[in-house]
């Protein structure tokens, strides 16, 4: 078996670096319901987790048969950032994991550049990644399309086959696999369910893990045995 040589570790942001998905799903549900699209937190989780707000909005507008208010995104950002300032935390163990990873790292997130910058700054991780932070706003098609991960690989000058992606959502795993990258599925965020690990593996993750402190060793193990790694 040929061993992989990972020259770049690509992190999703929400649910992987920052424990933001519960806050985000709740805020989206409240704002959308307020504007005539009743939806629960669980439905937001199931339908839109890992996807860009732009694509979610277009899908909702098609269902409604009308456009949502022009200032919807402004309202959403204001409420979301207020909640982030009150309660956003880094994923436990991420700082330790980053300190033990020797490869270059970057971020490829469905969030807007402003949201990514805000959330990473609030938990003290922005300087660890800047300027290597890439947003779905920079590509035509967000996850589950491979565009964002291919952009990150191109900008970081690493072939897709030598990139390892850390993802917590099925659309993200599908996108990374479509880009020709290896994926580890993280299911340690507060939004994750008992079924999340299996869903990530079914989507194409070669291994899943719930403790971010396991990541450095898991990267090494995946590079040595990419076809046989099991659940961590």
VENSULDA-V402625 format. One record per residue. N is the residue number from 1. SS is DSSP state (alpha for helix, beta for strand, coil for the rest). OMEGA is omega as a letter, one per 30 degrees, with the letter a starting at -180 (NA if undefined). Layout:
<<N | SS | OMEGA> <N | SS | OMEGA>>
//
This chain:
<<1 | coil | l> <2 | coil | l> <3 | coil | l> <4 | coil | l> <5 | coil | a> <6 | coil | l> <7 | coil | l> <8 | beta | l> <9 | beta | a> <10 | beta | l> <11 | beta | l> <12 | coil | a> <13 | coil | a> <14 | beta | a> <15 | coil | l> <16 | coil | l> <17 | coil | l> <18 | beta | a> <19 | coil | a> <20 | coil | a> <21 | alpha | l> <22 | alpha | l> <23 | alpha | a> <24 | alpha | a> <25 | alpha | l> <26 | alpha | a> <27 | alpha | l> <28 | alpha | a> <29 | alpha | a> <30 | alpha | a> <31 | alpha | a> <32 | alpha | l> <33 | alpha | l> <34 | alpha | a> <35 | coil | l> <36 | coil | l> <37 | coil | a> <38 | coil | a> <39 | coil | a> <40 | coil | l> <41 | alpha | a> <42 | alpha | l> <43 | alpha | l> <44 | alpha | l> <45 | alpha | a> <46 | alpha | a> <47 | alpha | a> <48 | alpha | a> <49 | coil | l> <50 | coil | a> <51 | coil | a> <52 | coil | l> <53 | alpha | l> <54 | alpha | a> <55 | alpha | l> <56 | alpha | a> <57 | alpha | l> <58 | alpha | l> <59 | alpha | a> <60 | alpha | l> <61 | alpha | l> <62 | alpha | l> <63 | alpha | a> <64 | alpha | a> <65 | coil | l> <66 | coil | l> <67 | coil | l> <68 | coil | a> <69 | coil | a> <70 | coil | a> <71 | coil | a> <72 | alpha | a> <73 | alpha | l> <74 | alpha | l> <75 | alpha | a> <76 | alpha | l> <77 | alpha | a> <78 | alpha | a> <79 | alpha | a> <80 | alpha | a> <81 | alpha | l> <82 | alpha | l> <83 | alpha | l> <84 | alpha | a> <85 | alpha | a> <86 | alpha | a> <87 | alpha | a> <88 | coil | l> <89 | coil | l> <90 | beta | l> <91 | coil | l> <92 | coil | l> <93 | coil | a> <94 | alpha | a> <95 | alpha | l> <96 | alpha | a> <97 | alpha | a> <98 | alpha | l> <99 | alpha | a> <100 | alpha | a> <101 | coil | a> <102 | coil | a> <103 | coil | l> <104 | beta | a> <105 | beta | l> <106 | beta | l> <107 | beta | l> <108 | beta | a> <109 | beta | l> <110 | coil | l> <111 | coil | l> <112 | coil | l> <113 | alpha | a> <114 | alpha | a> <115 | alpha | l> <116 | alpha | a> <117 | alpha | a> <118 | alpha | a> <119 | alpha | l> <120 | alpha | l> <121 | alpha | a> <122 | alpha | a> <123 | coil | l> <124 | coil | a> <125 | coil | a> <126 | alpha | a> <127 | alpha | l> <128 | alpha | a> <129 | alpha | a> <130 | coil | g> <131 | coil | a> <132 | coil | a> <133 | beta | a> <134 | beta | a> <135 | beta | l> <136 | alpha | l> <137 | alpha | a> <138 | alpha | a> <139 | coil | a> <140 | coil | a> <141 | coil | l> <142 | coil | l> <143 | coil | g> <144 | coil | l> <145 | coil | a> <146 | coil | a> <147 | alpha | a> <148 | alpha | l> <149 | alpha | l> <150 | alpha | l> <151 | alpha | a> <152 | alpha | a> <153 | alpha | l> <154 | alpha | a> <155 | alpha | l> <156 | alpha | l> <157 | coil | l> <158 | coil | l> <159 | coil | a> <160 | alpha | a> <161 | alpha | l> <162 | alpha | l> <163 | beta | l> <164 | beta | a> <165 | beta | l> <166 | beta | a> <167 | beta | l> <168 | coil | a> <169 | coil | l> <170 | alpha | l> <171 | alpha | l> <172 | alpha | l> <173 | alpha | l> <174 | alpha | l> <175 | alpha | a> <176 | alpha | l> <177 | alpha | l> <178 | alpha | l> <179 | coil | a> <180 | coil | a> <181 | coil | l> <182 | beta | a> <183 | beta | l> <184 | beta | a> <185 | beta | l> <186 | beta | a> <187 | coil | a> <188 | coil | l> <189 | coil | a> <190 | coil | l> <191 | coil | a> <192 | coil | a> <193 | coil | l> <194 | coil | a> <195 | coil | a> <196 | alpha | a> <197 | alpha | a> <198 | alpha | l> <199 | alpha | l> <200 | alpha | l> <201 | alpha | l> <202 | alpha | a> <203 | alpha | l> <204 | coil | l> <205 | coil | a> <206 | coil | l> <207 | beta | l> <208 | beta | a> <209 | beta | a> <210 | coil | a> <211 | coil | a> <212 | alpha | l> <213 | alpha | l> <214 | alpha | a> <215 | alpha | a> <216 | alpha | l> <217 | alpha | a> <218 | alpha | l> <219 | alpha | a> <220 | alpha | a> <221 | alpha | l> <222 | alpha | l> <223 | alpha | a> <224 | alpha | a> <225 | coil | a> <226 | coil | a> <227 | coil | a> <228 | coil | a> <229 | coil | l> <230 | coil | a> <231 | coil | l> <232 | coil | NA>>
//
